[in-house]
Amino acid sequence: MKGATLFFHSNLRFLRERKKMTQEDLSAVLELSRNKLQALESGKTKNPAAEDLLGFSDYFGVSVDTLLRVDLMRLGELQLRELMAGNDAYRTGSQIRVLAITVDRQNNENLEYVPVKAKAGYRDGYADPEFLASLPRYALPNLPDGTFRMFPISGDSMLPVPDGSDVTASYIEDWTRLRPDTPCIVILRGEQDFVFKLVTIQEQELLLKSLNTAYEPYRVPVGEVLEIWQFYSYQTRDFPEAASDLQALTRAVRGIQEEMRDLRGKRFSENG
């Protein structure tokens, strides 16, 4: 393990403080001396005993590999909840959600496009730089800072965004910062497709809603989600249809309502 970065001592302190425990509390639970625990947390003990590693692993519900190799302080809150709920990558054989990227000759991140035929492969190779390097790459002007990817959508569940549009979205590392009903591309495990939905985080679930009210909202467990990409823009080859009579009538009614509000406001200010 020469040259490897280990996070055991910082992870131990982080997990203890996350449980709102003092060193005395944890020492009593695991039947360790406080001085020993203090030495482990400070990094003074370079080679923790195997039985101590297993004890911390069992108590906190994370694998020894995770305790040693993963900087838990860099994970988002939902990632931590998933980990503590028993979905430890090293325990279950799954992968920790790490985003792979490709860059151009100037070391700028590429914007990869995931065509329909590559959807199934993306679920298996989303963390594989070689797979991402095989995808088409584009450059869009005036993109803000962040990592962006382009995904094709299908169906009418998000009308008026039309079927066949290409959605450009930015990668979300910390899902907890998403506001309710944020439009996102959600990458799901297994045989499930990509979905473009309004996303609301609810404890260990995601509530997914469509703009088209003909489709019922539904929930998916956090453990079924590989990645979330927040909507930035979309491109379509469909020319917009002319406004219908109903749309024109709706705009006229809204205009009348606004005029009435303005009129009431003026009367109120005059009487006041």
N, C-alpha and C positions, 0 to 999 in steps of 0.2 A: 504493500500500500504506500510505498515511498512516493512522495510527490503529490499524493492525493490530499484534497482539502476535506477536513473532518469538521463536523458541526456539533459533535456530541455535547460538549460543555454548554454552548449557547442554547442548544435545543432543550437540554435538561432544565435550564433555568426558565426558558420560555414556556415550556409545558407546565412547570410548577406554578408560575405566576398566572398562567391562563386559567388554572384551577383555583386561583386566589388562595394558594397555600403558602405558608411560611416554610423556611427550611426545617424548623422544628416539627411542623405538621407532617411533612413528607418523610422526614427521618423516622418519626414514630410509626408511620404506616408501613414503611419498608424495613423497619428494624435496622436502621443504619445509624451511625453516630453523626451528629450535626457536623463535626469537623471533617468527616469523610465526604459528606455531601457537599460541603463548602469547597473542598479541594477538587471534587469532580466538576462542579459548576464553574469554578475559576480557571479550569484547564491545567491546574498544577499536577493532577494525576493524568499522565500521558497515556497510560495503558490500563483502562478500567478492567476489573476482573470480569470474566465471562458471566458469572452468576449475578453480578450487579447489572450488567447490560440486559440480561434476560429479565431481571426483576423490574427494571424501568420499562422495558418493552411490554411486559404483561400488564403492568399497572396503567400505563398510558394508552395501551391498545395500538401501538405502532411497532413496526418491525425494527430489529436491530439495524438493518441496512438503512432504513429511513432515519433513525436516530443518528447514525454516523454520517450519511452521505447527503441528506437533503437539508438545505437551510430553511427550516420551517417558518422563520420570520419573514421570508419573501413570498410565502403563499397567501392568497386571498382568503377571506373569511369562509367563503363557501367551500373552497378547497380544503381548508382545515376541518370544517364540519364533516365533509365527506371522508376525510382521512380518519377522524375520530369515530365515525360511524362504522368503521370496519372495512372501508374501501382502500386500504393501504396498497399501493401499487406492488410492493415487494411481497405482501401477504397473498394477494389475489392473483398475481401474475400479470396484471394489466400494466399499462404504462402511465407514468406521471405525465400530466398534460404540459408538455414542453413544446413551444412553437418553433418550428424550423422555418428559416427564411432563405432566400437567395438574394445576391447582390450583383450589381453591374460592375464594370471595370473601375468606376469611380467610388466603389464601395457604398453606393446608394441602394436601398432596398428596392427590389423589383415589385411590381404589381402583377401577381400571377392570376391567370384566368383558368377556372376549373370547368372545362366543357362537360356537357351532359355525359359523354362516353367515359369520362374520368371520375364520375361521382363515386362509384363503388370503390375504385382504387384509392381515392382520396381518404376514405374512411380508414383504410389499412395503412396508407403511407403519409398521413398528414404530418407526422413528425420525422419524415425521411427526406433529408435534403436532396438526395438523388431523384426521388420521385418528383419533388417540387421543381427541380431543374428541368424535368421533361415537359412541364406545362408551358403553354404559351405565356409570354410576358409582354406587358404593355406599360406605357408611361402616360399618365394623365397630368395635365398642367394644374398648378395651384392646389395640389393636395396638401392638407395640413400635416403636421408631424404625426407619426404613427405608422402602423403596419396595415396595409390594405390588400384586399384580395377581391376578385370579381367572380360572382356566381350567377349562373343562369337560373331563372325560376320558371315554374310551370303551373298551369291551373289558373283559376279565377278567384281564389280565396282572398287575394289581396287587391282586388280591383278597388280603385281605378288604376293601380299599377298593372299593366296588361300582361297576359300570358306570353312567355318567351322573352321577357325583359332580362337584361343583364344588370344585376345589382352590385355596386361597388360598396364595400363595407370595411370598417376598421376593426382590428382585433381587440377584444375586450379581455384583459387579463384578470381583473378583479370584478367579478360579476355583481358584487354587492353594490357597486356604484351605479348600476343601471336603475333609471327611474321606471316606475310602473308604465306598462304599455309602450316600451321602447321598441321600435321596429328593428328586427335583427334577423340575420341568417343563423340558424342553429344547426350544428352538425351533430347527428345522433349516431349512436353505436349500432352495430349489427346490420340488419337488412333494412332499417328505416332510412328514409330519404332525407336530404336536406330539407329544411322547412324555413319559409319566410313568414314570420309572424310578429305580432305585438307581444313582447315578453315582459312578464312580471315575475320577480323572484319571490317565492313563498317558502320560507324555511328550507326543507329538503326537496322542494319541487319547483318546477317552472310552469307557470300558467301561460298557455299559448293561445292567443286570440287572433282572429282574422278580421280584416277590414270589411269583408263581405259578410253581412249578418246572417246569410243563409248557412254559414258554417258555425257549428257549436264550438265554444272554447274547450280545451282539454289540457290535462296536466301530464308532465313527464318527470320522473325522478331525476335529481341532479346527477346521479351515477350513470344515467344513460346519455349524458351530454359530453361530447368531446371538445367542442369549441363553440364560442359565441362571437359573432361579428356584427357590430352595430351599423345599421344602414347609414350610408353617406349620400349616395345618388343612384340613379338608374338610367339606363339607356334602352331605347326601344326603336324598332323600325316601323311601328304602327303610327300612322298619322291620326291625330285626335279627331274625333267626330264632332260635327257641329252641335252646339248646345240644343237640347231638346226643348219643346214647349214647356215641359214641366220644370226644367232647370231655369228657363227664363222667368217663369211665374214665381219660382222660389226666390230668385234674385230680386224681383219686383217687390214681393212681400217683405223681404228683409230691408229693402230700401225704405219702404213706408214705415216699418217699425223703427228704423234709425231716425227718420224725420220726426216721428212722434216723440221719441225720447228726447231729441234735441229741443223740440217745442216745449215739452214739459219742463226741461231744465231751464229754458229761458223764462217761463212763467214763474218758476220757483224763485229764480234770482231776482225777478222784478218785484214779486210780492215780499221777498225777504228784505 
